């Protein structure tokens, strides 16, 4: 679709930038209000961050039955999630289903990156220039999300590496074969927590370069049975209403007790119950867990104890154990992350003690050691929240 330069009346009532979950809903909503809306999307399809993030092990850390739209009961009844935590592929399929169900694609221009957006204050019209032409509108809606700009680390020599450089936030759409290869993974944040177990099952050798360890709790993912799906669909209104009463709009119960109002055994039982439940529910163990330093440290110490129980090598367990506030950064929900470091083909390098000096033609140099690798995976996240 090639658009002409704006002149006179605007081309659209609203221009929406991005065809992720927010952009798709805005298009549907504005159409329903009788407005002429158009979406410009840099990617080749709908889905937003789920179109780009195709790295091994990618999935959502919010339960699938809650990581979906609530505006249409027919859509809720029509779609069935297969797992407690949906994979990237299933979430992308859901976004595509929504686009098709509501005929949204006819008002979306793909592979059209917005380059400038200028407000003509005299006419109260936005003039938008994209890689596929120009358009104008009364309203400009930026549905670009906060996970759309990959953070590429400035490591000297990265452009000299003769192997393959991959970023979890811009993973290739074609299959990536790491079978039998030597792989360096830089980072142990959310995308690394998900991808390292999958990479370790394929690669001959995995060198994980970590700056700051992250708190990770078990996801306890599992397939959803037909009975579970039927029960969810039968009670969606109650599920949605309950979510609105939660701190993060996720149906994990929040304990309203203060931690020190109960004895140590009761606190321990609550932490164990949250660990067994899995996912982000751990932050809700006690109402003051995120604001009372003593309580927070007790919760953090519990997680560090669990890491030591899972990871066989004491030194590796210590390196994986954060010493920061738990819950200040988003918890990671892991599936086999800590267990991956018990594999003989996985090594953890603490770059606070052995900093990465440079990327060479054949690998990385860190702490005076050379690591020969065939591929470098940058699990360095996004330029988010800025």
N, C-alpha and C positions, 0 to 999 in steps of 0.2 A: 504494500500500500504506500503510494507516494502522495504526500500532502502538499498543497500549495501554500504560498505565503498568505498570512491572514490579511484580510482587507474588509472593512465594514463590519458587519455582524460577525460574531465569533463562530467558528466551525462547530463548537460543542458548548453545552452548558458547563460541563466539567471534564477536565483531563485528569486521569489517574495514572500515577507512575508506579508500576509494579503489578504483577499478576500473581502474587502470593496469596495467602489466605485473606489478608486485609483488602487487597486490591480486587479480588474476585467478589468479595461480599459487597464492597462499595459499588461496584458496577451493577450488581443485582439490585441493591437497595435503591440506587438513583434511578435505574430504569423503572422500578416500581412506583417511583414518585413522578414519573412522566418526564424525566430529564434526559437530555441527550448526553451520554457519557462515553468516553473512549479511553482505553488503557494502552499505554506504551510500556513494553516489557523488553529488557535487554536480552533475556534468555530466549531460547528457541521453543519454549513451552511454558505452561502454567506451573505453579507450585512454589515459586520463590526460592527460599533457601533449600527446599527439598528437591528442586531441580538441579541445583549446583552440587549439593553435598551427597556424593555417591560413594564415599570411601567405604572400605570393608567394615562391617559392623554398625553402620550408621542407623540409628533409630531414635525415637523420641523418649524423653524421660518423664513425660506426663502420660498417664494412662490413656490408651487409645480412645476409650469411650468418652473421654472428656476433651481430647485434642481433636475436636471436630465441631462443625457448625450446629447451632441450636435453633436457627431461624425458621426451619421448615420441617414439620413433623414427618412428611412423606420421605424426605431425605434421610432422616434419622431411622425410619423403619426400613428403608430400602437398602442401606449400607450395613454390612456385617464385618466387624473387625475380627481378625484371626488370632491376635495375641494380646496379652495385657499391655505390652509396650510395642507399638507398631514399628516396623522397619521403614527405612527411607522409601523403599520401593512401594510399600503398601500405602504410605501417606501420599506419595506422588500419584499413585493410581486413584486415590480418593479425590485429590484436587482435580485430576482430569475428569473423573466422574461428575464432579460438581459443575465443571465448565461445560460438559456435554449436556447434563440434565437441564441446565438453565440457559442453554444456547448462548454462552458468554463469548465464545471465540470470535463471533462475527464482529464484535466491537473491541477486539484486541489486536494490536500490531506487534508482532514478535520481532526479535532481533533488532529492536529500535531503542537504542540508548539515548536518553535525554541528555543533551549537551548544555543547553542554556534554557532558562525560564525567566522572562523579563515581564514585569507588570507595567502596563501602560496605565499610569495613574489617572490620566485625563479621561480615558475611555473605560477604565476599570476592567481591562481585558488582559489576560495572561497570554503572552506570545511565547510559544514553546518550540524550540528547535531540537530535532532528533536526528539520528543518523539516517533516517528514512524520510526526512522532509520536515516541514513546519506545520504547526496547527495553533489554534487559539481557542480560549475558553474563558468563561466568567470565573470559574473556580479551578484551582489547582490543588489536587490531593496527592501528597507524597506517601504512598503505601510501600515504602522501600525497606521497612524493617530495620533491625539493628544488627543483623547477621548477613550482610550482603557484600562487605568489602574485606576480602581476605587480608590477613596481616602477614606480609612477606618479610621475614627477618633480614636485616642487613648484615649478612655473614660474608666476610671477604672471600672471594674466589668462587662464590656459588655459580657464577656464570661460566666458570672454567670446567666444571664437573662433566666428565664424559658419559656418565651414566644418566639415569632418568631422575628428574626432580618432580615430585608430586606434592600438591597441597591438598589437605583434606577438604578445604573450602572451595576448591576448584578441581575436583577429581574428574578425570576423563570419562566420557560416556561409554567408550568402548572398554571391554574387559581388560584389566591390568593383571598380568600373570607374574606373580612374585614367587612362584614355585621354585624352590632350590636356590633362591638368590640370597645375597647378603644385603640386609636392609638397615639403614639408619633411620630412626624415628626421633624427631626433635620435638620435645614437649610431652607433658603428662597431664594435660588438661582434658576437657570433656571429649574431644574427638580422638585423642590418643587413648583414653580409657576405653573407648569403644573399639578402636581399630587395632590396637596392639594384640589382643587375643586372636583376632582373625588373621593378622599378618603372621604371627608366630606359628600358627598351624601350617602355613605354607612355606615360609622362608627357611632357608638353611641356617641363617644366623640373623639375629635382630639385636642391634645396639640401640638402646633407648637413652637419649640424652635429656636429662631432667634438670631444670633450674629450681623450680619451686613445686614441691609435692602438693597434690590436691586431696581433699577429703573425698573418699568414695564409699558409698554404702551399697549393699547388694540390691539389684533391681528385683530379683526373684521373678523374672519373666516366665510366662507359661502360656500355652495355647488356651483360648477361650472355648469352652464347650458349647454345644448347641443350647443346653439348658441355661448357661450363664448369659449367653447372648439374648435369649428369649426373655429372661428376667430383666435385663437392662432395658430392652425395648419396651417392655410392659410398664416401666416406671421411669421413663426419661424425664417427665416433668418434675418429679420429686428429686431426681439426681441433679438436675440443673438448679433447682431452688436451693438445695443443700449446698451446692458449690458456691453460691452467692454469699453464703454465711461464713465461708472459710477465708483465712488470711490471704492465700494465694489462689483462690477460686478453684482449688483441687480438693476432691473429696477424701482427704486424709484427716482424721480427727485431730483436733488441737486440744491437748490437755490444758485445762484452765488452772491447774494447781501450780503454785510456785514450788520449785524443786526442794528448797530447804524447809518446806512445811511438812514434808514426809521424811521418814527415816531412810538410811542408806540402802537397806534391802529393798524398799519400795522403789527407790530411784533406779536401782540396778534392774529390777524387774521391768520397769518401764522402758529402759534403754534396750533390754533384750527383746521386748515385744516389738519395739520399733524396728530393730534390726531384722527380726523375723518377718515383719510385714514388708519391709523393703521400700526402696524409692525415697522420695522426698519427705516422707512422713517423719523421718528422724528429727527434722527441725521442730516438730510439734510435740516433742516429748514433755516439755514443761513450758509454761507461758513466759517465763523469764529467761529462757535458755539463750536468747540472743542479746540480752541486755544486762545480765549479771555475770561478771567476769568469773566468779568462783563456779557458778553453775555451768557456764560455757566450757571452762577448763575440764570439769568432770566429764561432760559429754565428749569432749575431744579426746580425753584420756581413754575413754571407753573404745572409741574407734581405733586409736593407736594400739590398744590391747588386741583388738580383733585382727589388725594387720599383722601383728607379731604371731598370732595363732595360725594365720593362713600362710604367710611367707616363711619358708623353711630357713633361709639364710638370715641370721640376725643382722648382719651389716646391711643387706639389701632391705630388710624390713625397716630398719632405722632410717634409711635414705627415703623410703616411701612414706614415712610418717610425718605429717605436717606439724609445725609448732606454732601455727597461727590460730586465729579465732575461727571456730567452726560455724559455718552459716553466713559469714561475712561475704564470701564468694559462694556462688551456687554450688550445692552439692552435686557430685557426679553419681549417677546410678550405674553400677558396673555389673557386667556379666563375664566373670572369669578373668578380670583384670589382674588382681593380686596373684591368682593362681598361675598366670602366665610367667611370672618371675621365678617359678619353681621349675620351669622347663630348662633343660641344659643348653638350649640354643638362644636364650635371652639373657642379655647383660644390661645392667643399669649403670649409667655413668652420671655422677653428680657434677654438673658443670659449674657449681659454685666452688668446688674444689679442683676440678679439672676443666677449666673453661675452654670452649671451642675457640681455637685460634684461627682456623681458616678451613675452607673447603678446598681440596686439591683436585687434580684431574681424576684421581682414582678413589677418593673418599674424603674423610675428615681428619683433621689433626686437633686433638684436644688433650690438654694436660701433658704435652710432650709425647703423646702416643699417636700413632697413625692407625686409622681404622679404614681398611679397604672395603668398599661396599659397591654394590651394583645399582642401588636406588636409594634416594634420600626422600623421606616422607616428612613434610613440614606440617606438623600438627600444632600449628601456632595460632590457630583461631582467627578472630576477626578484629578489625578496628571497630569495636562495638561501643555503643553508648556515648559516642562523641559527635 
